[in-house]
Structure formats: C-alpha cells, structure tokens
Amino acid sequence: MAASPLPPPDPRFVLRGTQSAVHALHFFGGAQGQGHPLLLSGSLSGLVHIWSLQTRRPVAILDGHQGQCVTWLQTLPQGHQLLSQGRDLKLCLWDLAEGRNAVVDSMHLESMGFCRSSVLTRGQGKWMLAMPGSGSDEVQILEMPSKTSVCTLKPEADAKPGMPMCLELWQAESSPRPLLLAGYEDGSVALWDVSERKVCSRVACHTEPVMGFGFDSQKARGVSGSAEKALAVWSLDEQQALQVCKTHELTNPGIADVKIRPDRKILATAGWDHRVRVFHWRTMKPLAVLSFHSATVHCVAFATDGLLAAGSGDQRISIWSLYPISSDSSTSSLGHVEHREVGAHALA
C-alpha cells in the first residue's frame, strides 16, 4: 500500500481579538519585544494592533484612522516610527518609542484606490515615500520627513495602465538612483527611473489588476498575483528591460498579497480561496498549501527569523513556522522541509 499523504501542518499559534478582518501585517523588532519581533496588524475597523509573540496578546492598540480600513503598515529603520495608511485617505506617522503610541504627523492622500505606499531609506534620518497621486494613474514621490515633493510619475500619453495598485521603491547596488516598480490596473508592471521621471520598461503580466508583488533586488526578479488563476514571474535585465519569465497556474483565482522571505528562499501568497500557498522562490516549486482560514486571506508577512503570518477576513492571524532558516544559509534544511511538505500540497 502506498503511504497516505501527510496532513497539512497546523499553525504554530493563532492571534485573535482584532474583532474585524485583518488587511495589513508587518513584523518589526521593537524595544518592547526585548529582542523578539513584534507583529503589527491593521484591521477593517481602522485599528492597528501591536502583538507580542511571547504573550500572544496586544501590547498596544492604535486608533488613528477614524474607523476606516488600515491597508498598509511599515516601520522606519529607526525602529520606533511607524507609518500606517488607511481608507480614510490618511497616512499617519506614529512615535512608538518608550511605550508611546502617538500620531506625530499625518498626510492627506488624494486617491481612493487600494494602492499601498512604499518607502526607501535615504540615510541620516531621511527617506523617500511613494504614494498614489492626485490623478488616478499618478504616483507621487516625496522626500521625508520634510514632505518635499520630488516628482509626480504620470504614464506617457499613449499608455493607459489605469490606477497604480502596488508600489515598491528600491535601489540597485550599482547605482544610487532611486527606482520604482509599480503594478497597474491593466495587469502591467512598470519600472520607473524616479530621477528622470520616465518609464524604463513596462511588461504585461496579467489580464486583471496586479493585486500584489514581491521583488528580489539581488536577483532582479519579481513575482506578481492578480484576480486571475496564475502567478507571473518576471525579471529585469542589465538594460532595465522587464520580461515575463514564466507563469505558474493556480488551482483557484485571486491573489491578494505576495511576499518573498528575507533570505529569498521561499515566497508566500495570500489567496481569495482562504489559503496561503508557499513556493520555493528559485524554482517556483509548490511546497505547501495552508488551509487554516475560513475567509479570504488578505495579507501575509515574513519575519527575519522565518516566521510567517497570515491575516484573514475571518478576523484571525495565523502564525506559521514551516521552514527553518539555517545559520549557514545552506538549503539543506529547506530541502528537508520540501520533502515533508509535499504531502500537504498534494492533500490541499
């Protein structure tokens, strides 16, 4: 008799208490955590919970978005400042140092879209912010914290990509020039040279809006998801030209979020079908399907130690520890888990 497939793994633990759907997640190592990462979650009700992963309870709850959904969370490199974006058209800057939880600055957003902002550290306490602009197809670039306008990125006259849906500011190791990757409503991904205010390259990845993407700047390679039943893997060549390398068909349509783990070994997707899918990043081999949640999974996030968090419309946050990050950065431990997790994928 053939051995039966292993059952899908269970979460390491589950965080409850948001009392509304979870739409944003972000790990950070704060002083309150005594060296352990804390998890930030943003909810449909407009609250930001700061979770201790030791007590599995919130250490603080932030209320700055007037009951409107929190769509994006990002800590700044100093570690004690948090950016939160909400559907109330506000971007809030929070001071979390020494137990504080006060909004110290805020900005008004012009766009009602679903586009999440992006930041790029510029050194000496400065950072660049990309956010949806006043025009439906525009991206606004600001120097922060001064709020100095750098430029507005508007598609060329003959391009009709629609609204930007997701953004990522980054810098190549070979150049200090800031670059922006943007996923658009028409399913395309574009690379912008921020300094030149021009599109270097654009590629059609999907037939539906790009809902989320992950980008590996070391490999110059990204992966995106949309409302359709496929992931698109794309790359950037030395001439800054984007090209689609492959597509990976999915069982069910709808990807809400995509994240690559910091060690660039695996990636996770958040599915409309209530599932989290985990893939080997280099090969796109499916490793696991995690079917714990009972509603759409809106967001996923990785901690630097490898923990995976998933937030869902079922008001729960699942925490998973599936793939240990080996201290010598070898792939032996990942290979071991691949073998263990194939059964989970086959069963789902």
BELHU-V191533 format. One record per pair of residues at least 12 apart in sequence whose C-alpha atoms are under 7 Angstrom apart, sorted by the first residue. I is the first residue (numbers start at 1). J is the second residue. If there is no record, write none. Layout:
# BELHU-V191533
i = {I & I}
j = {J & J}
This chain:
# BELHU-V191533
i = {5 & 5 & 6 & 6 & 7 & 7 & 7 & 8 & 8 & 11 & 11 & 11 & 12 & 12 & 12 & 13 & 13 & 14 & 14 & 14 & 14 & 15 & 15 & 15 & 15 & 16 & 16 & 16 & 18 & 18 & 19 & 20 & 20 & 20 & 20 & 21 & 21 & 21 & 21 & 21 & 21 & 22 & 22 & 22 & 22 & 22 & 22 & 22 & 22 & 22 & 23 & 23 & 23 & 23 & 23 & 23 & 23 & 23 & 24 & 24 & 24 & 24 & 24 & 24 & 24 & 24 & 25 & 25 & 25 & 25 & 25 & 25 & 25 & 26 & 26 & 26 & 26 & 26 & 26 & 27 & 27 & 27 & 27 & 30 & 30 & 33 & 38 & 38 & 38 & 38 & 39 & 39 & 42 & 42 & 43 & 43 & 44 & 44 & 44 & 45 & 45 & 45 & 46 & 46 & 46 & 46 & 46 & 46 & 46 & 47 & 47 & 47 & 48 & 48 & 48 & 49 & 49 & 62 & 65 & 65 & 66 & 68 & 68 & 68 & 69 & 69 & 70 & 70 & 70 & 70 & 71 & 71 & 71 & 72 & 72 & 72 & 73 & 80 & 80 & 80 & 81 & 81 & 81 & 81 & 82 & 82 & 89 & 89 & 89 & 89 & 90 & 90 & 90 & 90 & 91 & 91 & 91 & 91 & 92 & 92 & 92 & 93 & 93 & 110 & 110 & 111 & 111 & 111 & 111 & 114 & 115 & 115 & 115 & 115 & 116 & 116 & 117 & 117 & 117 & 118 & 118 & 118 & 118 & 118 & 119 & 120 & 120 & 126 & 126 & 127 & 127 & 128 & 128 & 128 & 129 & 129 & 129 & 129 & 130 & 132 & 136 & 137 & 137 & 137 & 137 & 138 & 138 & 138 & 139 & 139 & 139 & 140 & 140 & 153 & 161 & 161 & 161 & 161 & 162 & 162 & 162 & 163 & 163 & 164 & 164 & 164 & 164 & 165 & 165 & 165 & 165 & 165 & 166 & 166 & 166 & 166 & 167 & 167 & 167 & 167 & 168 & 168 & 168 & 169 & 172 & 177 & 178 & 178 & 178 & 179 & 179 & 179 & 180 & 180 & 180 & 183 & 184 & 184 & 185 & 185 & 185 & 186 & 186 & 186 & 187 & 187 & 187 & 187 & 187 & 187 & 187 & 188 & 188 & 188 & 188 & 188 & 189 & 189 & 189 & 189 & 190 & 190 & 200 & 200 & 201 & 201 & 201 & 202 & 203 & 203 & 205 & 205 & 206 & 208 & 208 & 208 & 209 & 209 & 210 & 210 & 210 & 211 & 211 & 211 & 211 & 211 & 212 & 212 & 212 & 212 & 212 & 212 & 213 & 213 & 213 & 214 & 214 & 214 & 220 & 220 & 221 & 221 & 221 & 222 & 222 & 224 & 225 & 225 & 226 & 226 & 227 & 227 & 227 & 228 & 228 & 229 & 229 & 229 & 229 & 229 & 229 & 230 & 230 & 230 & 230 & 231 & 231 & 231 & 232 & 232 & 232 & 232 & 233 & 233 & 233 & 252 & 254 & 254 & 255 & 255 & 255 & 255 & 256 & 256 & 256 & 256 & 256 & 257 & 257 & 257 & 257 & 257 & 258 & 259 & 259 & 261 & 262 & 264 & 265 & 265 & 266 & 266 & 266 & 266 & 267 & 267 & 267 & 269 & 270 & 270 & 270 & 270 & 271 & 271 & 272 & 272 & 273 & 274 & 274 & 274 & 274 & 274 & 274 & 275 & 275 & 275 & 275 & 275 & 276 & 276 & 276 & 277 & 277 & 287 & 287 & 287 & 287 & 288 & 288 & 288 & 288 & 289 & 289 & 289 & 293 & 293 & 294 & 295 & 295 & 295 & 296 & 296 & 297 & 297 & 297 & 297 & 298 & 298 & 299 & 305 & 306 & 306 & 306 & 307 & 307 & 307 & 308 & 308 & 323}
j = {343 & 347 & 343 & 344 & 343 & 344 & 347 & 290 & 344 & 318 & 319 & 320 & 319 & 320 & 321 & 318 & 319 & 316 & 317 & 318 & 319 & 56 & 316 & 317 & 318 & 315 & 316 & 317 & 43 & 315 & 315 & 43 & 44 & 45 & 315 & 43 & 44 & 312 & 313 & 314 & 315 & 41 & 42 & 43 & 44 & 298 & 311 & 312 & 313 & 315 & 42 & 43 & 44 & 70 & 71 & 298 & 299 & 311 & 41 & 42 & 43 & 70 & 71 & 72 & 73 & 299 & 40 & 41 & 42 & 73 & 299 & 300 & 301 & 39 & 40 & 41 & 73 & 74 & 301 & 39 & 40 & 302 & 303 & 79 & 80 & 52 & 50 & 51 & 52 & 53 & 51 & 52 & 70 & 71 & 69 & 70 & 68 & 69 & 70 & 67 & 68 & 69 & 63 & 65 & 66 & 67 & 68 & 69 & 70 & 61 & 62 & 63 & 61 & 62 & 63 & 61 & 62 & 101 & 86 & 88 & 88 & 86 & 87 & 88 & 86 & 87 & 84 & 85 & 86 & 87 & 85 & 86 & 116 & 84 & 85 & 116 & 85 & 95 & 96 & 97 & 93 & 94 & 95 & 96 & 94 & 95 & 108 & 109 & 110 & 112 & 106 & 107 & 108 & 109 & 106 & 107 & 108 & 109 & 105 & 106 & 107 & 105 & 106 & 133 & 134 & 132 & 133 & 134 & 136 & 165 & 132 & 164 & 165 & 166 & 166 & 167 & 130 & 131 & 167 & 130 & 131 & 167 & 168 & 169 & 169 & 169 & 170 & 144 & 145 & 143 & 144 & 142 & 143 & 144 & 141 & 142 & 143 & 144 & 142 & 164 & 163 & 154 & 162 & 163 & 164 & 152 & 153 & 154 & 152 & 153 & 154 & 152 & 153 & 197 & 184 & 185 & 186 & 188 & 184 & 185 & 186 & 184 & 185 & 182 & 183 & 184 & 185 & 183 & 184 & 185 & 210 & 211 & 182 & 183 & 211 & 212 & 180 & 181 & 182 & 183 & 180 & 181 & 182 & 181 & 217 & 195 & 193 & 194 & 195 & 192 & 193 & 194 & 192 & 193 & 194 & 210 & 209 & 210 & 208 & 209 & 210 & 207 & 208 & 209 & 204 & 205 & 206 & 207 & 208 & 209 & 210 & 202 & 203 & 204 & 205 & 206 & 202 & 203 & 204 & 205 & 202 & 203 & 240 & 241 & 240 & 241 & 242 & 242 & 242 & 243 & 232 & 244 & 226 & 226 & 227 & 228 & 226 & 227 & 224 & 225 & 226 & 225 & 226 & 255 & 256 & 257 & 224 & 225 & 226 & 256 & 257 & 258 & 225 & 257 & 258 & 258 & 259 & 260 & 235 & 236 & 234 & 235 & 236 & 234 & 235 & 258 & 255 & 258 & 254 & 255 & 253 & 254 & 255 & 253 & 254 & 249 & 250 & 251 & 252 & 253 & 254 & 247 & 248 & 249 & 250 & 247 & 248 & 249 & 244 & 246 & 247 & 248 & 245 & 246 & 247 & 273 & 271 & 272 & 269 & 270 & 271 & 272 & 270 & 271 & 272 & 298 & 299 & 269 & 270 & 298 & 299 & 300 & 270 & 300 & 301 & 302 & 304 & 281 & 280 & 281 & 278 & 279 & 280 & 281 & 279 & 280 & 281 & 300 & 297 & 298 & 299 & 300 & 296 & 297 & 296 & 297 & 296 & 291 & 293 & 294 & 295 & 296 & 297 & 289 & 290 & 291 & 293 & 297 & 289 & 290 & 291 & 289 & 290 & 338 & 341 & 342 & 345 & 341 & 342 & 344 & 345 & 344 & 345 & 348 & 312 & 314 & 314 & 312 & 313 & 314 & 312 & 313 & 310 & 311 & 312 & 313 & 311 & 312 & 311 & 325 & 323 & 324 & 325 & 319 & 320 & 321 & 320 & 321 & 337}
